[in-house]
Amino acid sequence: MQTIGKFYFIEKKFIGFVKFIFEAYDGIAVVETIDRRQSLIKLHVAPGCEAVTDDVLLALKKDIFIERVDEAIVRR
């Protein structure tokens, strides 16, 4: 299955928590830590699950710093 990759900066202390949350939503997305020092993660979103993933992120943003990062910036 081809996933959709989205990059985010997140508060370092919450990386594990965010991974746990997405694991609980079985099958919508997998969290990969790209750079722990920069607190950069990549969400591998399952096709058709973009809206649910966005809703989860929106709810998390109420309490956690999460900022979308353009993939072109990450690849530099």
C-alpha positions in Angstrom: 0.0 0.0 0.0 1.3 3.5 -0.9 1.1 5.9 2.0 1.1 9.7 2.0 4.1 11.2 3.8 3.7 14.4 5.8 6.5 16.0 7.9 6.0 17.8 11.2 8.0 19.5 13.9 6.7 18.5 17.4 7.7 19.0 21.0 10.4 16.4 21.6 8.9 15.1 24.9 5.6 14.3 23.1 7.0 12.2 20.2 6.3 8.9 22.0 2.9 10.1 23.0 1.9 11.0 19.5 3.2 7.6 18.2 1.0 5.9 20.9 -2.1 8.0 19.8 -1.7 7.0 16.2 -1.1 3.4 17.1 -4.4 3.5 19.0 -6.1 4.6 15.7 -5.2 1.3 14.1 -4.2 1.6 10.5 -4.7 5.4 9.8 -1.1 6.4 10.1 2.4 5.4 11.3 4.7 7.8 13.0 8.4 7.7 12.1 11.0 9.8 13.9 13.2 11.4 11.3 15.5 13.5 13.5 15.1 13.3 17.3 17.3 16.3 17.9 15.2 18.5 15.7 12.0 16.8 16.8 11.1 16.0 13.2 8.6 13.3 12.5 7.0 11.9 9.4 3.5 10.6 9.3 2.9 7.8 6.8 -0.9 8.3 6.2 -2.9 5.5 4.8 -4.9 6.4 1.6 -8.4 7.6 2.5 -7.4 8.4 6.1 -6.1 12.0 5.5 -9.2 13.6 7.1 -9.1 11.5 10.2 -5.4 12.1 10.6 -5.9 15.8 10.2 -8.7 15.7 12.8 -6.4 13.9 15.3 -3.6 16.4 14.7 -6.0 19.3 15.1 -7.1 17.9 18.5 -3.4 17.3 19.6 -2.4 20.9 18.6 -4.6 22.2 21.3 -2.1 21.0 23.9 1.1 20.2 21.9 3.2 22.2 19.5 2.9 20.6 16.1 3.9 22.4 12.9 3.7 21.0 9.4 7.0 21.1 7.4 7.2 21.3 3.7 9.0 18.2 2.3 11.3 20.3 0.2 12.7 21.9 3.4 13.3 18.5 4.9 15.2 17.2 1.9 17.8 20.0 2.1 
